[in-house]
Amino acid sequence: AVIFARKRAFGPFRRAELDEKRKNKEFSAFARNGFGFEIGAKVMAMTFEEAEEIVAEAPL
């Protein structure tokens, strides 16, 4: 889910401010790609540093 967020610039990798429309769009994209609400919410709440650490530890 974190790698997906990085590819799509969601959550901690977001460049723009989060408004309600963008938040719904991001949660919908997580759901369409098989991630549940809880996982999407965890990724959206992460800091950039936490997310980068998870990506660095992910197997290739």
N, C-alpha and C positions, 0 to 999 in steps of 0.2 A: 504494500500500500504506500509505503514511503517512497519507493522508487517510482511508482506511478505518479505520486504527487510531484516529485521532482521533474519528471518528463512533461507534466502538464502545467507546471508552475502554480500548484495549489498549496494551500496550507502554509507551512513555514517558508516555502519557496516563492510565495506570491509576491509580485512586484507592485501591484496596485492595492489601494485600500479595500477592505472587505465591507461590502454593503449587503443588504438582504438578498438582492437578486444574484449576486456573485456567489454568496454562501450557498443558496439553493442549487445553483448550477454545479458547484463543486461537489456537494453531497450527492446530487443526481449522477454525476460522472462516476463517483466511487461506486454507487449502487449498480450502475450499468456494467461495471467491470468486476462485479462479484464481491465487493467489499460491503460488509454490513455497516449499519449506522454507527455502532460503537467503535469500530475500527476507523471509520472516517472521522469521527469526533476526536479520537485520540491523535490522529495525524494532524488534524486542523489545530489542535491545542498545543502541539509541540513547538519548541523554539527551533530556530534554524540550526543551532549547534547540536541539539538532540537528534534532529533528523539527519544531519551530516554524519554523525557518529554511527547511526544505524546503517546508513548507506555504505560507509567505509567498512563495516563489519560484515556486510552481506556477501555471500559467496558469489563468484562470477558465474 
